Amino acid sequence: MISRRIIRIKVLQILYAFFSSPDTSINNSEKELFFSLQKTFDLYHYLMALIIDIQKFAEERIDLGMKKYRPTSEDLAPNTRFINNQLISQLKNNISLNKYIDNSKLTWNDNEELIRKIYVALIDQDFYKEYMQAPKQSYSDDRKMVEDIFKYLILDNEDIESLLEEQSIYWNDDLDFVVSMILKTFKKFKETSDERQALLPMFKDEEDHQFAKDLYRKVVLNHSDNMEMIKQHTVNWDIERIAFIDNLILELALSEFLYFPSIPTKVTMNEYIELSKYYSTEKSRNFINGILDKALKDLKKANKILKAGRGLIGEGEE
C-alpha cells in the first residue's frame, strides 16, 4: 500500500509543479496528484510482472537448448528449479495481478534486451547458484530467491531506472518504495496460497486517501499564512533566497502541525527532516530542522497546536 511518506513526497512534487506554473488550477493539480499516486500503484504491479517475464525467458532458454541440433547432456536434462519456482507460479496465476496488468495494458514485451540482461546477471549470482544446486527445494527457498532478485538485481538497477524514467515522469523516485511494497506482499504469500491471494491495496484506508487530498489543499489554501510564518522565523534570512523546495517542505510541515490533529508533531518533524535528506542539501537540512523547531515552540506557546488522541502524547513538552 502507498505509505504516508510516499504521499508526502508526491504532494511535495505536485506542489512544486503547481507553484511553478501560475496557470494551473487547484482542481487540475489535485487530479495530477492522484494520477501520480495511481502510477505508483501501477509500478507495484508492473514490477511483479517483470519477475514472471524473467522466468519465462529462462524457460525459453531451456526449450531452445533442447531443440539444438546437437544438444549437450545439460541441454537434455536441464535444471528446472527456477522455472518451477512456486512463488513465481503463484504470481503468474494470481487473479488480482493478471486483472490489473490486463486492464492497465502494462507489458514488458518491448523490453526483451533488459530481461535478457537481468537473467544473464542472475545466473552469475552466488545466491542463484546456491539455490539451483541445493539438495532440496522448499517454498521458503523459492520465496527468498525471488526476494533476492528484487533486492540485488531490480533495486538500484540503472537500466531499469532509466527505462522507468523514460516511460513515466511519475516513476522517477518510486523504485525503492515500490520494491519495499512488493517484498511486504511476498511475506503474505504461503505455500497454500491460491490464485485469490490478496495483494496490497492502493491505500491502507480511506483516511490515507483523504490525507493526500487534505495535505495538498491545506498548503495551497494557506500559502500566504505559511509564508508569513516562515518569514517570522527566518529574520536573518532573505526569504527570496531560501531554496524553493525548502520553503515547500517547511509549508508542508507547518500545515501538518496546524491542521492535522491526529498526527503527532514529532512524527511530522521526523518525516520532513527525512524528506529533506533526499530533496535538499545538508546545509538546508539543518536549516529546515532549526526553523521547524523554533516555529513549533512558538506555536505551542500560542496554543495553536491542537492535537487529539494519540497526537496528544508529548505535545505539552518543550
N, C-alpha and C positions, 0 to 999 in steps of 0.2 A: 504494500500500500504506500501511497505517497505521504511521506512524513511531513511534519510541520517545518522541518528545516528546509526541505526542498520547496515547500510552499513559500517560505520567506525568500528563498533565492529567486524563485520565479516572479514574485511580487516586486522584488528589487529590480530585476531585469526589465519588467514591463513599465515600472515607474520611470526608469532611466529613459526608455523609449518615449514615454508619454510626455515627460517634461522637456525632452529634446525636440519634440515635434508639436509646436503650438496648435496645429490644425487638427490634431487627434482628439476625438471626443472621449469622454469618460466611459460611455457605454461600449464604444468600439474597442477601447483599450482593455476594458474588463473582459470582453469576449476573447480578445487575444490572450489574456491571462489564462482563461480556462482552456483555450485551444493549446496553449503551451503545456499545461498540466496533462491534457489528454495525450499529447505527443510523448510525454514521459511514460505514460501507461502503454502507449504503442510500442515503445522501445523495450519495455519489460517483456512483451510477448515476442517481439521481433528477435531478441537475443536468445530466447528459449528455442525459437525455431531454428536458430543457427546451429545449435548442437545436434539437432536432428539431421541437418544437411551435411554436417561433418561426418556423422555416422553413415549417411547414405553414400558419401564419397568413398569411405573406407570399404563399404560393401561392393561398390562398383569396381574398385581396385582388385578385390578378391575375384570377382566374376571375370575380369579381363585376364587375370593370371591363369585361371582355369581354362580359358579359351585360347591360350597361346598354342602356336604350332608345336612347340616343344616345351611344355610346362615342366618346371622343376618339381621336386618332391614337396617343396614348401608350397608351391602353387596348387598342387593337387590335394594337400592336406593342410589348409590354412588355419591359423589361429583365429577363431571367430568370437573370442571373448568380448572384444569391443563392440562388434556389430550385434551382439546379443545382450548388450548392457540393459539390465532390467529397468533402470530409471529412464533411460532414453526411450525405451519401448513404451513406457507409461506416458511419457510426454507425447510421443507420436500418436497415441490413441486417445489423448485427453480431449474430451468434448469441448470444454471451455477454450482451450488453446486453439484447437482447429477452427472453431467457430469465429473466434476473434481474428485469426490470421486470414481466413476466407473473407470476412466482412470488410476488413481494412485493406485487403489486397497487398499485404506485406509479403515480400518474397526475396530470397537470396539467389534466384535463378540467374541473374545477370552478374553474379559475383563469384564465378567458378574459380578464378585465379586466387582470390582471397581465401576461399575454402581450402583449395589445394595447399596454399602456403601454411595455413593453420595446421592442416593434417600432417604435412611434412615436418613441421616444428614439433608436433605432438609425438610422433613416433620416435623422435630423438630424445624425448624427456625421460629421465630416470624413473619418475613416478609411473609413466606409461609402461616402461619395460618391466618394472616390478609387478605391476598389475597383470600384464599379459602372461608373465611367467609363474605367477603364484600357483601353488598346487591345487587350491580350491577357489571357487568363485562364490562370493556371498553378496547379498543385496547391499549391505553396508559398504563393501568394497566398490561395488558399482556406483553407488551414490558418491562416495569420496572421489572416485575417478572423474565424474562429471564436475564436481565442485572444484577439483584441481584444475580442470581445463579452464573454467571461468576465472579462477584466481590467478593463474600463471600464463594463460595464453590469450584470453579475451580482455581482461583488465589490463590497462596500460599498453595495449597493442596499438602502435602508431598507425598501422594500416586500417584498423577498424575505426579508430578515432577520426582519421582523415575521411574515410568513407561516410561516416555518420555526419560529419560537418558538411559534406557535400550534399547529403540528402535532406538535411533539415537544420536550420539555424537553431532550432529549439533543442537539439541534442548535444550542443557544444559542451555543456558541463554536466551531462547526465550519466555518463558511463559508470563512474564509481558507485553512484547511488543506486542505479538500476541493477547492477551486479549484486549489490548487497540485498536488494529486494528478492532477486532470484535465489540467492543462497538461503534466505529465510523460507522461501517457498519450498525448496527441496527438503528442508527439515521436517516439513509437514507430510511428505510422502513416506509411505511404508510399503513393505513388500506386498501387503494385501490391498494396496490402493488400486482402485479400478479406474475406468475412463471418466467417472464422475468426480474424481478427486478435485476439490476446490482449489483454485488459485487465489492469490491475494486480490481483494477489492481495490478499486482506484483510491478511495478514501476509507479511513478507518470507520468513520461515521459521518452523519450529516453535519455534525458540529465542525469537523475539519473542513468540509466543503464551504460552510458559511464563514469560517475563519479566513479563508483565502479572499473571499469577496469583501468581507468587512475590513480586513487589514489594508487592502488596496484602496478602498473608498475613504477610510479614515485619514490616510496620508494625503490623498488628493484634496479632500474637502477641508482639511485643517492645515493645508500647506503654509498659509501666511502665518498662522499662530505658531506653527512648528518652527518656522524660520526666525520668528521674533524671539522664541525661547532659546534657539541656538545662538543668536546674536548676544543675548544676555549672558551667556556662559562662555563666550569667546571674545571677551572685552579686548584682549591684546592681539586679536587676530582680525585680519581683513576678511570678512565673510565671503567676499567675491573671490578670494584666492584659496579658499578651502576647496579641496577636490570635490567635484560634483557628486561622485559616488559616496564620499564620506558624509556629505550632507544628507544624502538619501538614507544611509544606514542610521544616522542619528534620528532622522524623522521617523523611520520605522520603529526604532526602539522607544522613542518618546510616545508614539501612538499606542504602543502596547502598554507602556506604563499607565497611560491615562484612560484608555478606552476598552481595555480587556481585563475585567475584574477577576477572571478565573485564572489568569496567567501570573504566577509569582514574578516579582521584579528580578529576582536572582536568575530565574530561567531566561527572561528577556535579555538581561545583561550578558549572560554566558553565550546565548545564541548569536547575538550580534557581534560580540567580540570574536567569536569563531568565524562568522561570515567575513569579518574584516581581514582575517588571515588570508583569505582567498582573493578578495576584491580590493584590498588596499595595501599600501606599503607598510613596512614595520613601523616607521615613524607615524603613519596615520593610525595604526592600531593603538598605539599608546595615547595618541590624541583623542581618539574616539572613546577609549576606556576612561580617560580623565574627565572628558566633558559629560559623559553619561553619569559618572559617579557624582559629580557636582550637581548636575540637574536633578538627579534622583533625590539627593539630600534636601535640596531646596523645595522640591515638590512635596516631599513628606512633611517638611516644616509648615508648608502652606495648606496641609491636609487635602491635597489634590489627588493623592494616591488612594483610591478606594478599591480594595480587593475583597473578594468574597471566597468562602470555602477554604480550600487548601491554600489559596493565594494569600491568606492572612498570615501564614507562618513566616515569622521573621520580618514582617513588613514594618513593625514598630521600632525595629532596631536601627541604630545609626551606624 
